[in-house]
């Protein structure tokens, strides 16, 4: 079997798996899924950015406390 036949075999396998996605236990969810509107996308993007900023800020604050407050971690 040469590389072209092997690649066709892999491609057919992938296509068969994709066809079954809508019929399994997640089929209803996939059928109900839709592309978000521009407004929904922006709100999601802003919330994710806010979450990343808050988590990063908290980590940086903990770093500063450990680095500059004597006896902060009992060393």
CHARMM internal coordinates of N, CA and C (Angstrom, degrees):
IC EDIT
DIST 1 N 1 CA 1.4602
DIST 1 CA 1 C 1.5324
ANGL 1 N 1 CA 1 C 107.76
DIST 1 C 2 N 1.3101
ANGL 1 CA 1 C 2 N 115.66
DIHE 1 N 1 CA 1 C 2 N 125.65
DIST 2 N 2 CA 1.4612
ANGL 1 C 2 N 2 CA 118.79
DIHE 1 CA 1 C 2 N 2 CA 179.52
DIST 2 CA 2 C 1.5309
ANGL 2 N 2 CA 2 C 110.15
DIHE 1 C 2 N 2 CA 2 C -88.30
DIST 2 C 3 N 1.3023
ANGL 2 CA 2 C 3 N 115.42
DIHE 2 N 2 CA 2 C 3 N 178.46
DIST 3 N 3 CA 1.4664
ANGL 2 C 3 N 3 CA 121.10
DIHE 2 CA 2 C 3 N 3 CA -173.86
DIST 3 CA 3 C 1.5262
ANGL 3 N 3 CA 3 C 112.58
DIHE 2 C 3 N 3 CA 3 C -66.58
DIST 3 C 4 N 1.3301
ANGL 3 CA 3 C 4 N 117.36
DIHE 3 N 3 CA 3 C 4 N -32.30
DIST 4 N 4 CA 1.4659
ANGL 3 C 4 N 4 CA 120.43
DIHE 3 CA 3 C 4 N 4 CA 179.71
DIST 4 CA 4 C 1.5228
ANGL 4 N 4 CA 4 C 110.33
DIHE 3 C 4 N 4 CA 4 C -66.65
DIST 4 C 5 N 1.3330
ANGL 4 CA 4 C 5 N 117.09
DIHE 4 N 4 CA 4 C 5 N -44.39
DIST 5 N 5 CA 1.4645
ANGL 4 C 5 N 5 CA 119.98
DIHE 4 CA 4 C 5 N 5 CA 178.01
DIST 5 CA 5 C 1.5242
ANGL 5 N 5 CA 5 C 111.17
DIHE 4 C 5 N 5 CA 5 C -63.51
DIST 5 C 6 N 1.3187
ANGL 5 CA 5 C 6 N 116.71
DIHE 5 N 5 CA 5 C 6 N -40.80
DIST 6 N 6 CA 1.4633
ANGL 5 C 6 N 6 CA 120.89
DIHE 5 CA 5 C 6 N 6 CA 179.45
DIST 6 CA 6 C 1.5292
ANGL 6 N 6 CA 6 C 110.72
DIHE 5 C 6 N 6 CA 6 C -64.22
DIST 6 C 7 N 1.3334
ANGL 6 CA 6 C 7 N 117.36
DIHE 6 N 6 CA 6 C 7 N -41.26
DIST 7 N 7 CA 1.4627
ANGL 6 C 7 N 7 CA 119.68
DIHE 6 CA 6 C 7 N 7 CA 179.66
DIST 7 CA 7 C 1.5283
ANGL 7 N 7 CA 7 C 111.39
DIHE 6 C 7 N 7 CA 7 C -67.28
DIST 7 C 8 N 1.3544
ANGL 7 CA 7 C 8 N 117.72
DIHE 7 N 7 CA 7 C 8 N -37.08
DIST 8 N 8 CA 1.4664
ANGL 7 C 8 N 8 CA 120.50
DIHE 7 CA 7 C 8 N 8 CA 176.56
DIST 8 CA 8 C 1.5304
ANGL 8 N 8 CA 8 C 110.35
DIHE 7 C 8 N 8 CA 8 C -64.14
DIST 8 C 9 N 1.3226
ANGL 8 CA 8 C 9 N 116.06
DIHE 8 N 8 CA 8 C 9 N -38.78
DIST 9 N 9 CA 1.4642
ANGL 8 C 9 N 9 CA 120.12
DIHE 8 CA 8 C 9 N 9 CA 179.61
DIST 9 CA 9 C 1.5320
ANGL 9 N 9 CA 9 C 110.49
DIHE 8 C 9 N 9 CA 9 C -64.53
DIST 9 C 10 N 1.3119
ANGL 9 CA 9 C 10 N 116.92
DIHE 9 N 9 CA 9 C 10 N -43.02
DIST 10 N 10 CA 1.4666
ANGL 9 C 10 N 10 CA 121.33
DIHE 9 CA 9 C 10 N 10 CA 178.17
DIST 10 CA 10 C 1.5214
ANGL 10 N 10 CA 10 C 110.30
DIHE 9 C 10 N 10 CA 10 C -64.22
DIST 10 C 11 N 1.3383
ANGL 10 CA 10 C 11 N 117.09
DIHE 10 N 10 CA 10 C 11 N -43.45
DIST 11 N 11 CA 1.4640
ANGL 10 C 11 N 11 CA 121.60
DIHE 10 CA 10 C 11 N 11 CA 179.57
DIST 11 CA 11 C 1.5243
ANGL 11 N 11 CA 11 C 111.47
DIHE 10 C 11 N 11 CA 11 C -60.57
DIST 11 C 12 N 1.3285
ANGL 11 CA 11 C 12 N 116.96
DIHE 11 N 11 CA 11 C 12 N -43.85
DIST 12 N 12 CA 1.4697
ANGL 11 C 12 N 12 CA 120.74
DIHE 11 CA 11 C 12 N 12 CA 179.21
DIST 12 CA 12 C 1.5295
ANGL 12 N 12 CA 12 C 110.99
DIHE 11 C 12 N 12 CA 12 C -63.14
DIST 12 C 13 N 1.3280
ANGL 12 CA 12 C 13 N 116.65
DIHE 12 N 12 CA 12 C 13 N -39.82
DIST 13 N 13 CA 1.4660
ANGL 12 C 13 N 13 CA 120.47
DIHE 12 CA 12 C 13 N 13 CA 177.54
DIST 13 CA 13 C 1.5224
ANGL 13 N 13 CA 13 C 112.11
DIHE 12 C 13 N 13 CA 13 C -62.15
DIST 13 C 14 N 1.3255
ANGL 13 CA 13 C 14 N 115.73
DIHE 13 N 13 CA 13 C 14 N -42.47
DIST 14 N 14 CA 1.4671
ANGL 13 C 14 N 14 CA 120.18
DIHE 13 CA 13 C 14 N 14 CA 178.76
DIST 14 CA 14 C 1.5212
ANGL 14 N 14 CA 14 C 110.40
DIHE 13 C 14 N 14 CA 14 C -64.03
DIST 14 C 15 N 1.3350
ANGL 14 CA 14 C 15 N 117.33
DIHE 14 N 14 CA 14 C 15 N -44.14
DIST 15 N 15 CA 1.4625
ANGL 14 C 15 N 15 CA 120.94
DIHE 14 CA 14 C 15 N 15 CA -179.88
DIST 15 CA 15 C 1.5200
ANGL 15 N 15 CA 15 C 111.80
DIHE 14 C 15 N 15 CA 15 C -62.96
DIST 15 C 16 N 1.3250
ANGL 15 CA 15 C 16 N 117.79
DIHE 15 N 15 CA 15 C 16 N -37.92
DIST 16 N 16 CA 1.4679
ANGL 15 C 16 N 16 CA 120.92
DIHE 15 CA 15 C 16 N 16 CA 178.10
DIST 16 CA 16 C 1.5262
ANGL 16 N 16 CA 16 C 111.11
DIHE 15 C 16 N 16 CA 16 C -65.42
DIST 16 C 17 N 1.3207
ANGL 16 CA 16 C 17 N 116.99
DIHE 16 N 16 CA 16 C 17 N -40.84
DIST 17 N 17 CA 1.4675
ANGL 16 C 17 N 17 CA 119.83
DIHE 16 CA 16 C 17 N 17 CA 178.07
DIST 17 CA 17 C 1.5198
ANGL 17 N 17 CA 17 C 111.83
DIHE 16 C 17 N 17 CA 17 C -65.43
DIST 17 C 18 N 1.3235
ANGL 17 CA 17 C 18 N 116.99
DIHE 17 N 17 CA 17 C 18 N -38.04
DIST 18 N 18 CA 1.4677
ANGL 17 C 18 N 18 CA 120.74
DIHE 17 CA 17 C 18 N 18 CA 179.51
DIST 18 CA 18 C 1.5207
ANGL 18 N 18 CA 18 C 110.22
DIHE 17 C 18 N 18 CA 18 C -67.36
DIST 18 C 19 N 1.3111
ANGL 18 CA 18 C 19 N 118.19
DIHE 18 N 18 CA 18 C 19 N -37.63
DIST 19 N 19 CA 1.4664
ANGL 18 C 19 N 19 CA 121.25
DIHE 18 CA 18 C 19 N 19 CA 178.89
DIST 19 CA 19 C 1.5283
ANGL 19 N 19 CA 19 C 111.49
DIHE 18 C 19 N 19 CA 19 C -63.75
DIST 19 C 20 N 1.3369
ANGL 19 CA 19 C 20 N 116.96
DIHE 19 N 19 CA 19 C 20 N -32.95
DIST 20 N 20 CA 1.4668
ANGL 19 C 20 N 20 CA 120.25
DIHE 19 CA 19 C 20 N 20 CA -177.75
DIST 20 CA 20 C 1.5175
ANGL 20 N 20 CA 20 C 113.54
DIHE 19 C 20 N 20 CA 20 C -81.00
DIST 20 C 21 N 1.3126
ANGL 20 CA 20 C 21 N 119.02
DIHE 20 N 20 CA 20 C 21 N -10.62
DIST 21 N 21 CA 1.4680
ANGL 20 C 21 N 21 CA 121.84
DIHE 20 CA 20 C 21 N 21 CA -176.77
DIST 21 CA 21 C 1.5202
ANGL 21 N 21 CA 21 C 110.60
DIHE 20 C 21 N 21 CA 21 C -59.99
DIST 21 C 22 N 1.3054
ANGL 21 CA 21 C 22 N 118.86
DIHE 21 N 21 CA 21 C 22 N -41.61
DIST 22 N 22 CA 1.4561
ANGL 21 C 22 N 22 CA 122.22
DIHE 21 CA 21 C 22 N 22 CA -177.38
DIST 22 CA 22 C 1.5073
ANGL 22 N 22 CA 22 C 114.41
DIHE 21 C 22 N 22 CA 22 C -76.20
DIST 22 C 23 N 1.3178
ANGL 22 CA 22 C 23 N 118.47
DIHE 22 N 22 CA 22 C 23 N -6.17
DIST 23 N 23 CA 1.4614
ANGL 22 C 23 N 23 CA 120.96
DIHE 22 CA 22 C 23 N 23 CA -176.83
DIST 23 CA 23 C 1.5187
ANGL 23 N 23 CA 23 C 113.58
DIHE 22 C 23 N 23 CA 23 C -109.66
DIST 23 C 24 N 1.3043
ANGL 23 CA 23 C 24 N 118.43
DIHE 23 N 23 CA 23 C 24 N -8.73
DIST 24 N 24 CA 1.4556
ANGL 23 C 24 N 24 CA 121.56
DIHE 23 CA 23 C 24 N 24 CA -177.84
DIST 24 CA 24 C 1.5117
ANGL 24 N 24 CA 24 C 112.29
DIHE 23 C 24 N 24 CA 24 C -84.75
DIST 24 C 25 N 1.3263
ANGL 24 CA 24 C 25 N 115.18
DIHE 24 N 24 CA 24 C 25 N -158.58
DIST 25 N 25 CA 1.4641
ANGL 24 C 25 N 25 CA 119.89
DIHE 24 CA 24 C 25 N 25 CA -177.36
DIST 25 CA 25 C 1.5235
ANGL 25 N 25 CA 25 C 112.76
DIHE 24 C 25 N 25 CA 25 C -70.37
DIST 25 C 26 N 1.3305
ANGL 25 CA 25 C 26 N 118.11
DIHE 25 N 25 CA 25 C 26 N -17.27
DIST 26 N 26 CA 1.4540
ANGL 25 C 26 N 26 CA 121.19
DIHE 25 CA 25 C 26 N 26 CA 178.07
DIST 26 CA 26 C 1.5211
ANGL 26 N 26 CA 26 C 112.35
DIHE 25 C 26 N 26 CA 26 C -100.75
DIST 26 C 27 N 1.3043
ANGL 26 CA 26 C 27 N 117.45
DIHE 26 N 26 CA 26 C 27 N 8.43
DIST 27 N 27 CA 1.4564
ANGL 26 C 27 N 27 CA 121.63
DIHE 26 CA 26 C 27 N 27 CA -175.95
DIST 27 CA 27 C 1.5101
ANGL 27 N 27 CA 27 C 113.78
DIHE 26 C 27 N 27 CA 27 C -58.84
DIST 27 C 28 N 1.3222
ANGL 27 CA 27 C 28 N 117.62
DIHE 27 N 27 CA 27 C 28 N -42.65
DIST 28 N 28 CA 1.4625
ANGL 27 C 28 N 28 CA 120.85
DIHE 27 CA 27 C 28 N 28 CA -178.76
DIST 28 CA 28 C 1.5278
ANGL 28 N 28 CA 28 C 110.77
DIHE 27 C 28 N 28 CA 28 C -64.78
DIST 28 C 29 N 1.3222
ANGL 28 CA 28 C 29 N 116.47
DIHE 28 N 28 CA 28 C 29 N -39.20
DIST 29 N 29 CA 1.4580
ANGL 28 C 29 N 29 CA 120.17
DIHE 28 CA 28 C 29 N 29 CA 179.24
DIST 29 CA 29 C 1.5255
ANGL 29 N 29 CA 29 C 110.10
DIHE 28 C 29 N 29 CA 29 C -65.96
DIST 29 C 30 N 1.3205
ANGL 29 CA 29 C 30 N 117.02
DIHE 29 N 29 CA 29 C 30 N -42.37
DIST 30 N 30 CA 1.4602
ANGL 29 C 30 N 30 CA 120.68
DIHE 29 CA 29 C 30 N 30 CA -179.64
DIST 30 CA 30 C 1.5198
ANGL 30 N 30 CA 30 C 110.55
DIHE 29 C 30 N 30 CA 30 C -64.94
DIST 30 C 31 N 1.3290
ANGL 30 CA 30 C 31 N 117.19
DIHE 30 N 30 CA 30 C 31 N -39.51
DIST 31 N 31 CA 1.4618
ANGL 30 C 31 N 31 CA 120.72
DIHE 30 CA 30 C 31 N 31 CA 179.49
DIST 31 CA 31 C 1.5293
ANGL 31 N 31 CA 31 C 111.88
DIHE 30 C 31 N 31 CA 31 C -67.15
DIST 31 C 32 N 1.3389
ANGL 31 CA 31 C 32 N 117.65
DIHE 31 N 31 CA 31 C 32 N -32.12
DIST 32 N 32 CA 1.4654
ANGL 31 C 32 N 32 CA 121.43
DIHE 31 CA 31 C 32 N 32 CA -178.87
DIST 32 CA 32 C 1.5254
ANGL 32 N 32 CA 32 C 111.94
DIHE 31 C 32 N 32 CA 32 C -82.96
DIST 32 C 33 N 1.3263
ANGL 32 CA 32 C 33 N 117.85
DIHE 32 N 32 CA 32 C 33 N -16.47
DIST 33 N 33 CA 1.4593
ANGL 32 C 33 N 33 CA 121.59
DIHE 32 CA 32 C 33 N 33 CA -176.70
DIST 33 CA 33 C 1.5245
ANGL 33 N 33 CA 33 C 110.15
DIHE 32 C 33 N 33 CA 33 C -65.97
DIST 33 C 34 N 1.3220
ANGL 33 CA 33 C 34 N 114.83
DIHE 33 N 33 CA 33 C 34 N 145.35
DIST 34 N 34 CA 1.4609
ANGL 33 C 34 N 34 CA 120.21
DIHE 33 CA 33 C 34 N 34 CA 178.19
DIST 34 CA 34 C 1.5127
ANGL 34 N 34 CA 34 C 108.58
DIHE 33 C 34 N 34 CA 34 C -146.64
DIST 34 C 35 N 1.3068
ANGL 34 CA 34 C 35 N 115.79
DIHE 34 N 34 CA 34 C 35 N 163.77
DIST 35 N 35 CA 1.4558
ANGL 34 C 35 N 35 CA 120.98
DIHE 34 CA 34 C 35 N 35 CA 178.39
DIST 35 CA 35 C 1.5271
ANGL 35 N 35 CA 35 C 108.42
DIHE 34 C 35 N 35 CA 35 C -73.53
DIST 35 C 36 N 1.3452
ANGL 35 CA 35 C 36 N 117.62
DIHE 35 N 35 CA 35 C 36 N 133.06
DIST 36 N 36 CA 1.4676
ANGL 35 C 36 N 36 CA 119.24
DIHE 35 CA 35 C 36 N 36 CA -179.73
DIST 36 CA 36 C 1.5323
ANGL 36 N 36 CA 36 C 111.11
DIHE 35 C 36 N 36 CA 36 C -69.37
DIST 36 C 37 N 1.3217
ANGL 36 CA 36 C 37 N 115.11
DIHE 36 N 36 CA 36 C 37 N 152.13
DIST 37 N 37 CA 1.4586
ANGL 36 C 37 N 37 CA 119.57
DIHE 36 CA 36 C 37 N 37 CA 175.20
DIST 37 CA 37 C 1.5242
ANGL 37 N 37 CA 37 C 109.00
DIHE 36 C 37 N 37 CA 37 C -71.74
DIST 37 C 38 N 1.3080
ANGL 37 CA 37 C 38 N 115.82
DIHE 37 N 37 CA 37 C 38 N 168.33
DIST 38 N 38 CA 1.4682
ANGL 37 C 38 N 38 CA 120.59
DIHE 37 CA 37 C 38 N 38 CA -179.81
DIST 38 CA 38 C 1.5288
ANGL 38 N 38 CA 38 C 110.47
DIHE 37 C 38 N 38 CA 38 C -60.59
DIST 38 C 39 N 1.3367
ANGL 38 CA 38 C 39 N 117.14
DIHE 38 N 38 CA 38 C 39 N -40.65
DIST 39 N 39 CA 1.4603
ANGL 38 C 39 N 39 CA 121.69
DIHE 38 CA 38 C 39 N 39 CA -179.63
DIST 39 CA 39 C 1.5335
ANGL 39 N 39 CA 39 C 111.00
DIHE 38 C 39 N 39 CA 39 C -65.51
DIST 39 C 40 N 1.3402
ANGL 39 CA 39 C 40 N 116.94
DIHE 39 N 39 CA 39 C 40 N -43.99
DIST 40 N 40 CA 1.4625
ANGL 39 C 40 N 40 CA 120.64
DIHE 39 CA 39 C 40 N 40 CA 178.48
DIST 40 CA 40 C 1.5289
ANGL 40 N 40 CA 40 C 110.87
DIHE 39 C 40 N 40 CA 40 C -62.18
DIST 40 C 41 N 1.3115
ANGL 40 CA 40 C 41 N 116.09
DIHE 40 N 40 CA 40 C 41 N -41.06
DIST 41 N 41 CA 1.4568
ANGL 40 C 41 N 41 CA 120.42
DIHE 40 CA 40 C 41 N 41 CA 179.92
DIST 41 CA 41 C 1.5296
ANGL 41 N 41 CA 41 C 111.07
DIHE 40 C 41 N 41 CA 41 C -63.63
DIST 41 C 42 N 1.3221
ANGL 41 CA 41 C 42 N 116.85
DIHE 41 N 41 CA 41 C 42 N -44.56
DIST 42 N 42 CA 1.4661
ANGL 41 C 42 N 42 CA 120.05
DIHE 41 CA 41 C 42 N 42 CA -179.99
DIST 42 CA 42 C 1.5264
ANGL 42 N 42 CA 42 C 111.65
DIHE 41 C 42 N 42 CA 42 C -64.01
DIST 42 C 43 N 1.3340
ANGL 42 CA 42 C 43 N 116.91
DIHE 42 N 42 CA 42 C 43 N -40.97
DIST 43 N 43 CA 1.4716
ANGL 42 C 43 N 43 CA 119.50
DIHE 42 CA 42 C 43 N 43 CA 178.55
DIST 43 CA 43 C 1.5265
ANGL 43 N 43 CA 43 C 111.14
DIHE 42 C 43 N 43 CA 43 C -63.60
DIST 43 C 44 N 1.3287
ANGL 43 CA 43 C 44 N 116.97
DIHE 43 N 43 CA 43 C 44 N -42.16
DIST 44 N 44 CA 1.4605
ANGL 43 C 44 N 44 CA 120.86
DIHE 43 CA 43 C 44 N 44 CA 178.37
DIST 44 CA 44 C 1.5210
ANGL 44 N 44 CA 44 C 110.45
DIHE 43 C 44 N 44 CA 44 C -64.15
DIST 44 C 45 N 1.3142
ANGL 44 CA 44 C 45 N 115.98
DIHE 44 N 44 CA 44 C 45 N -42.60
DIST 45 N 45 CA 1.4594
ANGL 44 C 45 N 45 CA 120.92
DIHE 44 CA 44 C 45 N 45 CA 179.11
DIST 45 CA 45 C 1.5281
ANGL 45 N 45 CA 45 C 111.23
DIHE 44 C 45 N 45 CA 45 C -62.16
DIST 45 C 46 N 1.3277
ANGL 45 CA 45 C 46 N 117.52
DIHE 45 N 45 CA 45 C 46 N -43.15
DIST 46 N 46 CA 1.4617
ANGL 45 C 46 N 46 CA 120.94
DIHE 45 CA 45 C 46 N 46 CA 179.76
DIST 46 CA 46 C 1.5210
ANGL 46 N 46 CA 46 C 111.46
DIHE 45 C 46 N 46 CA 46 C -66.65
DIST 46 C 47 N 1.3356
ANGL 46 CA 46 C 47 N 117.76
DIHE 46 N 46 CA 46 C 47 N -41.23
DIST 47 N 47 CA 1.4634
ANGL 46 C 47 N 47 CA 120.28
DIHE 46 CA 46 C 47 N 47 CA 178.91
DIST 47 CA 47 C 1.5216
ANGL 47 N 47 CA 47 C 111.27
DIHE 46 C 47 N 47 CA 47 C -65.24
DIST 47 C 48 N 1.3159
ANGL 47 CA 47 C 48 N 116.93
DIHE 47 N 47 CA 47 C 48 N -41.56
DIST 48 N 48 CA 1.4632
ANGL 47 C 48 N 48 CA 119.93
DIHE 47 CA 47 C 48 N 48 CA 178.63
DIST 48 CA 48 C 1.5315
ANGL 48 N 48 CA 48 C 109.97
DIHE 47 C 48 N 48 CA 48 C -64.81
DIST 48 C 49 N 1.3147
ANGL 48 CA 48 C 49 N 117.47
DIHE 48 N 48 CA 48 C 49 N -42.10
DIST 49 N 49 CA 1.4650
ANGL 48 C 49 N 49 CA 120.86
DIHE 48 CA 48 C 49 N 49 CA 177.55
DIST 49 CA 49 C 1.5129
ANGL 49 N 49 CA 49 C 112.30
DIHE 48 C 49 N 49 CA 49 C -63.20
DIST 49 C 50 N 1.3259
ANGL 49 CA 49 C 50 N 116.20
DIHE 49 N 49 CA 49 C 50 N -40.92
DIST 50 N 50 CA 1.4655
ANGL 49 C 50 N 50 CA 120.46
DIHE 49 CA 49 C 50 N 50 CA 177.52
DIST 50 CA 50 C 1.5243
ANGL 50 N 50 CA 50 C 110.66
DIHE 49 C 50 N 50 CA 50 C -63.07
DIST 50 C 51 N 1.3175
ANGL 50 CA 50 C 51 N 116.69
DIHE 50 N 50 CA 50 C 51 N -43.30
DIST 51 N 51 CA 1.4661
ANGL 50 C 51 N 51 CA 120.56
DIHE 50 CA 50 C 51 N 51 CA 178.34
DIST 51 CA 51 C 1.5161
ANGL 51 N 51 CA 51 C 112.24
DIHE 50 C 51 N 51 CA 51 C -61.86
DIST 51 C 52 N 1.3435
ANGL 51 CA 51 C 52 N 116.24
DIHE 51 N 51 CA 51 C 52 N -44.29
DIST 52 N 52 CA 1.4669
ANGL 51 C 52 N 52 CA 119.70
DIHE 51 CA 51 C 52 N 52 CA 177.74
DIST 52 CA 52 C 1.5221
ANGL 52 N 52 CA 52 C 111.23
DIHE 51 C 52 N 52 CA 52 C -62.15
DIST 52 C 53 N 1.3226
ANGL 52 CA 52 C 53 N 116.63
DIHE 52 N 52 CA 52 C 53 N -40.80
DIST 53 N 53 CA 1.4620
ANGL 52 C 53 N 53 CA 120.64
DIHE 52 CA 52 C 53 N 53 CA -179.84
DIST 53 CA 53 C 1.5303
ANGL 53 N 53 CA 53 C 110.92
DIHE 52 C 53 N 53 CA 53 C -65.27
DIST 53 C 54 N 1.3243
ANGL 53 CA 53 C 54 N 116.96
DIHE 53 N 53 CA 53 C 54 N -43.27
DIST 54 N 54 CA 1.4643
ANGL 53 C 54 N 54 CA 119.90
DIHE 53 CA 53 C 54 N 54 CA -179.93
DIST 54 CA 54 C 1.5248
ANGL 54 N 54 CA 54 C 111.82
DIHE 53 C 54 N 54 CA 54 C -65.43
DIST 54 C 55 N 1.3204
ANGL 54 CA 54 C 55 N 117.36
DIHE 54 N 54 CA 54 C 55 N -44.43
DIST 55 N 55 CA 1.4614
ANGL 54 C 55 N 55 CA 120.44
DIHE 54 CA 54 C 55 N 55 CA 179.50
DIST 55 CA 55 C 1.5303
ANGL 55 N 55 CA 55 C 110.32
DIHE 54 C 55 N 55 CA 55 C -64.87
DIST 55 C 56 N 1.3253
ANGL 55 CA 55 C 56 N 116.84
DIHE 55 N 55 CA 55 C 56 N -42.43
DIST 56 N 56 CA 1.4644
ANGL 55 C 56 N 56 CA 120.18
DIHE 55 CA 55 C 56 N 56 CA 177.52
DIST 56 CA 56 C 1.5107
ANGL 56 N 56 CA 56 C 112.19
DIHE 55 C 56 N 56 CA 56 C -63.89
DIST 56 C 57 N 1.3275
ANGL 56 CA 56 C 57 N 117.14
DIHE 56 N 56 CA 56 C 57 N -41.76
DIST 57 N 57 CA 1.4578
ANGL 56 C 57 N 57 CA 121.26
DIHE 56 CA 56 C 57 N 57 CA 178.18
DIST 57 CA 57 C 1.5197
ANGL 57 N 57 CA 57 C 111.65
DIHE 56 C 57 N 57 CA 57 C -63.45
DIST 57 C 58 N 1.3166
ANGL 57 CA 57 C 58 N 116.68
DIHE 57 N 57 CA 57 C 58 N -40.99
DIST 58 N 58 CA 1.4595
ANGL 57 C 58 N 58 CA 120.71
DIHE 57 CA 57 C 58 N 58 CA 178.11
DIST 58 CA 58 C 1.5315
ANGL 58 N 58 CA 58 C 110.56
DIHE 57 C 58 N 58 CA 58 C -63.37
DIST 58 C 59 N 1.3187
ANGL 58 CA 58 C 59 N 116.44
DIHE 58 N 58 CA 58 C 59 N -44.27
DIST 59 N 59 CA 1.4664
ANGL 58 C 59 N 59 CA 119.85
DIHE 58 CA 58 C 59 N 59 CA 177.82
DIST 59 CA 59 C 1.5196
ANGL 59 N 59 CA 59 C 111.90
DIHE 58 C 59 N 59 CA 59 C -62.48
DIST 59 C 60 N 1.3366
ANGL 59 CA 59 C 60 N 116.82
DIHE 59 N 59 CA 59 C 60 N -40.77
DIST 60 N 60 CA 1.4608
ANGL 59 C 60 N 60 CA 120.41
DIHE 59 CA 59 C 60 N 60 CA 179.23
DIST 60 CA 60 C 1.5283
ANGL 60 N 60 CA 60 C 110.80
DIHE 59 C 60 N 60 CA 60 C -67.05
DIST 60 C 61 N 1.3355
ANGL 60 CA 60 C 61 N 117.28
DIHE 60 N 60 CA 60 C 61 N -38.62
DIST 61 N 61 CA 1.4660
ANGL 60 C 61 N 61 CA 120.31
DIHE 60 CA 60 C 61 N 61 CA 177.80
DIST 61 CA 61 C 1.5247
ANGL 61 N 61 CA 61 C 110.47
DIHE 60 C 61 N 61 CA 61 C -63.87
DIST 61 C 62 N 1.3106
ANGL 61 CA 61 C 62 N 117.60
DIHE 61 N 61 CA 61 C 62 N -41.22
DIST 62 N 62 CA 1.4664
ANGL 61 C 62 N 62 CA 120.96
DIHE 61 CA 61 C 62 N 62 CA 177.89
DIST 62 CA 62 C 1.5260
ANGL 62 N 62 CA 62 C 109.79
DIHE 61 C 62 N 62 CA 62 C -63.66
DIST 62 C 63 N 1.3329
ANGL 62 CA 62 C 63 N 116.31
DIHE 62 N 62 CA 62 C 63 N -41.88
DIST 63 N 63 CA 1.4676
ANGL 62 C 63 N 63 CA 120.32
DIHE 62 CA 62 C 63 N 63 CA 177.21
DIST 63 CA 63 C 1.5301
ANGL 63 N 63 CA 63 C 111.08
DIHE 62 C 63 N 63 CA 63 C -59.13
DIST 63 C 64 N 1.3340
ANGL 63 CA 63 C 64 N 116.76
DIHE 63 N 63 CA 63 C 64 N -45.93
DIST 64 N 64 CA 1.4694
ANGL 63 C 64 N 64 CA 119.94
DIHE 63 CA 63 C 64 N 64 CA -179.28
DIST 64 CA 64 C 1.5217
ANGL 64 N 64 CA 64 C 111.51
DIHE 63 C 64 N 64 CA 64 C -63.83
DIST 64 C 65 N 1.3144
ANGL 64 CA 64 C 65 N 116.70
DIHE 64 N 64 CA 64 C 65 N -40.51
DIST 65 N 65 CA 1.4694
ANGL 64 C 65 N 65 CA 120.40
DIHE 64 CA 64 C 65 N 65 CA 179.04
DIST 65 CA 65 C 1.5229
ANGL 65 N 65 CA 65 C 110.30
DIHE 64 C 65 N 65 CA 65 C -62.40
DIST 65 C 66 N 1.3206
ANGL 65 CA 65 C 66 N 116.87
DIHE 65 N 65 CA 65 C 66 N -45.93
DIST 66 N 66 CA 1.4627
ANGL 65 C 66 N 66 CA 120.29
DIHE 65 CA 65 C 66 N 66 CA -179.28
DIST 66 CA 66 C 1.5241
ANGL 66 N 66 CA 66 C 111.13
DIHE 65 C 66 N 66 CA 66 C -65.87
DIST 66 C 67 N 1.3001
ANGL 66 CA 66 C 67 N 116.90
DIHE 66 N 66 CA 66 C 67 N -37.33
DIST 67 N 67 CA 1.4722
ANGL 66 C 67 N 67 CA 120.63
DIHE 66 CA 66 C 67 N 67 CA -175.70
DIST 67 CA 67 C 1.5270
ANGL 67 N 67 CA 67 C 112.59
DIHE 66 C 67 N 67 CA 67 C -76.49
DIST 67 C 68 N 1.3266
ANGL 67 CA 67 C 68 N 118.34
DIHE 67 N 67 CA 67 C 68 N -39.99
DIST 68 N 68 CA 1.4707
ANGL 67 C 68 N 68 CA 120.29
DIHE 67 CA 67 C 68 N 68 CA -169.58
DIST 68 CA 68 C 1.5251
ANGL 68 N 68 CA 68 C 115.56
DIHE 67 C 68 N 68 CA 68 C -110.59
DIST 68 C 69 N 1.3058
ANGL 68 CA 68 C 69 N 119.40
DIHE 68 N 68 CA 68 C 69 N -11.66
DIST 69 N 69 CA 1.4655
ANGL 68 C 69 N 69 CA 120.52
DIHE 68 CA 68 C 69 N 69 CA 178.43
DIST 69 CA 69 C 1.5263
ANGL 69 N 69 CA 69 C 108.21
DIHE 68 C 69 N 69 CA 69 C -97.39
DIST 69 C 70 N 1.3336
ANGL 69 CA 69 C 70 N 117.24
DIHE 69 N 69 CA 69 C 70 N 115.08
DIST 70 N 70 CA 1.4708
ANGL 69 C 70 N 70 CA 118.50
DIHE 69 CA 69 C 70 N 70 CA -178.75
DIST 70 CA 70 C 1.5295
ANGL 70 N 70 CA 70 C 111.02
DIHE 69 C 70 N 70 CA 70 C -66.44
DIST 70 C 71 N 1.2915
ANGL 70 CA 70 C 71 N 115.59
DIHE 70 N 70 CA 70 C 71 N 136.06
DIST 71 N 71 CA 1.4550
ANGL 70 C 71 N 71 CA 121.47
DIHE 70 CA 70 C 71 N 71 CA 178.26
DIST 71 CA 71 C 1.5264
ANGL 71 N 71 CA 71 C 114.06
DIHE 70 C 71 N 71 CA 71 C 74.52
DIST 71 C 72 N 1.3135
ANGL 71 CA 71 C 72 N 117.88
DIHE 71 N 71 CA 71 C 72 N 17.89
DIST 72 N 72 CA 1.4628
ANGL 71 C 72 N 72 CA 120.47
DIHE 71 CA 71 C 72 N 72 CA -176.41
DIST 72 CA 72 C 1.5214
ANGL 72 N 72 CA 72 C 111.96
DIHE 71 C 72 N 72 CA 72 C -69.03
DIST 72 C 73 N 1.3277
ANGL 72 CA 72 C 73 N 117.35
DIHE 72 N 72 CA 72 C 73 N -32.35
DIST 73 N 73 CA 1.4647
ANGL 72 C 73 N 73 CA 118.49
DIHE 72 CA 72 C 73 N 73 CA -179.90
DIST 73 CA 73 C 1.5240
ANGL 73 N 73 CA 73 C 111.30
DIHE 72 C 73 N 73 CA 73 C -117.39
DIST 73 C 74 N 1.2909
ANGL 73 CA 73 C 74 N 117.50
DIHE 73 N 73 CA 73 C 74 N 11.21
DIST 74 N 74 CA 1.4532
ANGL 73 C 74 N 74 CA 121.50
DIHE 73 CA 73 C 74 N 74 CA 174.07
DIST 74 CA 74 C 1.5187
ANGL 74 N 74 CA 74 C 114.61
DIHE 73 C 74 N 74 CA 74 C 78.52
DIST 74 C 75 N 1.3366
ANGL 74 CA 74 C 75 N 118.13
DIHE 74 N 74 CA 74 C 75 N 27.91
DIST 75 N 75 CA 1.4578
ANGL 74 C 75 N 75 CA 119.34
DIHE 74 CA 74 C 75 N 75 CA 178.94
DIST 75 CA 75 C 1.4853
ANGL 75 N 75 CA 75 C 111.37
DIHE 74 C 75 N 75 CA 75 C -87.19
END
COOR INIT
IC SEED 1 N 1 CA 1 C
IC BUILD
